[in-house]
C-alpha cells in the first residue's frame, strides 16, 4: 500500500488564512466555499456611482445602461478621434451643396458617361474618406446620373428609400428634428421653445406652418 502524498499549504486570496490541499489541487486559491463566493472585488460604477460586485476582473460598469452611457466618445472601443462626427458635419455643410452645384454647372448639368440630365449625382473621383483635402475640390468631382453612379460603386442607387418630411411631404435627408425637412425643423424647434409639443398635424400646406 503506497503512502499518501504530502499535502500542500496555501494562503487564501480572500481572507489570508492558511489551508492544506492535496497536490492535485495545488492551484487552489480559496480556503472555503464562502471565500470562493466572495472572491470578486467591489467597485464603484464610473457612470452612476453605485457600488457593485465584479463578476469578472475586466468589468467596468454596473449595468448595460451604464455601459451604453459610458462607452461613448474617447471611451468607446471604436473611437477614431472624432472622424465620424467631422464627416457628418462635412456632409451636412453648405460647402458640399456649393461644390455639387459647381460640378453640375461645369459639366453642363449632364451625366458625363451617358449624357442623361435626370437624377444627377456629384461623384467624388478620389474617395471622400481617404482624400479629405479634396472633398470640396471641383476638379475631384464628376457629374453622373443615378445609374452610372451606381455602376461606378457597384451598387444600385436607384432603389434608395425616398425620405419625406412628415409635415410637408417634401424630400429630405431624414436627419432633421423628428425627420422633418430643414424649414419644418426650424419651425418645429421654434414652437417647442414656446412650450408647444409639436406642429399642427397634418398641416394643409408648408405655408400653414
N, C-alpha and C positions, 0 to 999 in steps of 0.2 A: 504494500500500500504506500503510495507516494505521499510525501508531506505536503501540507498546504503551502501555497506560495505566500510570501510575505506581503502584507498589505502596504499601501502607500498612504502617507499622511499628506493631507491637502488643507488649504486655508479657504474658507468660504468667501466668495467675492462679495456677498451681500452683507453678512454680519461679522465676518472676520474670524469666526470660530473654526478650530481645527477639527478635522474628522478623518477617519480612515476608510479607505475603499480598497477593493481588490485591484490587482494590476490591470485587469481588462477594463477597469473604469478609471484609469489613471488620468483621463482628461476631464473628470468631473469638476464642476465649478461651484456647485452649491451643496450645502450640507443637508438640506431637507426640502420637502415639497413647499413648505411655507416660504423659504428663501427663494425657491425657484419661481413661485407665483409672484413674488415682489421683486423680481430681478431687474425689471425695466425701470429706468430712472424717470423722474418727473421733470416736466419742462413747461415754461410759460410760452403760450402761443404769441408770436410776434404781431399778430393782427388784432385779436380781441383781448389778449392778456390772460385768458383762462388757463389755469394750470391743468395739464393733462399728463396721463401716463403713456410713455412711448412704447408702442408695440414693436418698434424696430428703431435701431440707432440712427437711421437716415431720415426719420420722420421729423418734419419741421413745424407743421401746422396741426391744430387740434381737429379740424373737420375739413370736408370737401369745400364748404362755402368759404372758409378762411384761406384755403389753398388757392381758390379761384381769385380771391381778392388780393392775395399776397404775391402771387406769381405773375405780376404784370410789370411792364417796363423793363428795367435792367435786371430785375429778379427772375424774369422768365428765361427758360432754357432756350427759347427761340429768339431771344433778343439779338438784334443785329445793328444796334447803335441808332435806332430810330429811323431806319431807311424806309420802312413801310409807311410811316406817317409822312415822311418827306415826299414819297412817291404819290401818296393820296392827295396831298396838298398841291403837288405839281399838276396832277391830272384835273383837279378842280379849279386851277388858277386861270385867270383871264388870258395869261400868256399863251396857253395851249390853244385857246379859241382863236386868238390872233394869228398864231402860227398856222393853224389849219386853214383859215381863210386866205392867208398869204400863199400857201401852197396851191390851193384851188385856183386863185387868180393867176398865178404863174403858169399853171398847166391848162388854162382856158376852161376850167370847170368841166373837164372831160377825163375819163379814165385813160391812162397812158398805155394800157395794154389792149383794150378792146374798143376804146372810143366812146363808151357809154357815158351818158350825162345824168344817170339816175342812181340814187343810193351811193353817193360818193363817200369814200373814206380817205383820210390822210395817213398814208403808211410811212412808218419810220424805216428808212433803208438800213441804217445801223440800229441795233436793238435799243429800245427805250431804257432797259435796266442796265445794260452793260456800258452804254456810252451816254453818261449823264450830261456831259458837256455839249452834246449835240442834240439834246431834246428839242430845243427851240430854234435850231439852225434850219432855215428854209431849204438849204441845199441838201439836207438829210431827209427831206420829205418827198413823197411821190403820191400823186392822185390816182386812186384805184377805185373801181366800183366794188360793191359788196362781194360779188362772186370772184373777181380777180384777187381781191384782198384775201379771201378765204383760201384760194389756191396757193398763194404765197406762203401762208402759215399752215397749210394742210388742215384747215378747219372749215366748217360751214357757218359763216356769219349770218346767213340769211334766215336761220332758224332761231336766232336770238329772241328771247321773250321780250315783247314790247311793254315797257312800263308806262302806265298812265297815271297822271295826278288824280287822286281820289276826289278832288274838289272841282277841277275844271276839265278833266279828262284830256289834258294835253300830254304829249310825250315828255318824259322826264327820266332822269337817271335813277330815281328812287332813293336817293341819298339825302333828300331834304327832310324837314320836320314831318313826321308821320307819313313819309313817302310822297310829300307834296312837291310841286314844282317850285322854282325859286320865288316867283311872285306870290303864290299862295302860302309858301312857307314864311315869307316875311309878314304877310297879313296875319297868319296864324300866331306867330310869335308876338305880334302887337296886341291882339285881342287877349292872349293869355296873360300878358303883363297887366292888362286892365282887369284881370280877375275872372275872365271867361275861360271855360274849359276847351272850347273848340269853335270853329267857324259854323255859321248856319249851314246845315247839311240836309239835302243836297242843294247847292245854290243854283239859281236859274241860269246863270252865266258867270264867267270870270268877272264881269263888271259888277255883279251883285255882291261881290265880296267887299 
